[in-house]
Amino acid sequence: MWPRSVLADGADEEAPDLDDVERFRWLDGDSRDGYRDMVEFTDTVPDDRLAPRAGP
């Protein structure tokens, strides 16, 4: 997943049509839900050495 600005810099003349609803799905920029999911996931990692590397 990339922000629109990364693909819309004009360097690639064959950049995909970002408005093509058959190819792309719009995602809101809010990451709070994703952050909470990552926190919950890291709580399930049993190895204390790996848990900090798995997320926040």
N, C-alpha and C positions, 0 to 999 in steps of 0.2 A: 504494500500500500504506500503510495507516494502522494504528497500534496500536489495540487494542480500546478503550482508555480515551478516545480521541478521539471515537469514535462512541457510547460509553456514558455520556455526560454528562447524559442526561435531557432535554436541550433539544429534541430532535427526537422527537416522539411516534410518528412513522412510520419510525423507524430500522429498517434491515433486520435480519432475524434472522441474526446472525452464526454461528449454529450450523447454518445451512442448507447441508449438504454439496453440494447440487446447484448452489449459487450461489457459495460461497466455498471457498477452499482454505487450510488452515492452513499457515503457514510458521514455522519455528523462528526465534527471536529472535537467533540467532548470525549475526553479519555478517562473520566472518573470511573465509569463502569469497568473499563478494561483494567485500570489500576487496582480496583477492589478485587477483580477476578485474580489478578496476579498475586496479590497479598494472600488471598484464600488458598491459592495453589501452593505458594511457598510454605504455608503452614502444614501442608500435607507431605512435604519432603522429609523423610525420616532421617536422612544423613545431615547432621549439624554442620559438616564442612561444606556440603553442596547447597544447602538452603539459601545462604546469602548470595550465591552466584546465580540462583534461579530467578531472582526477582528483587523487588524493592526491599 
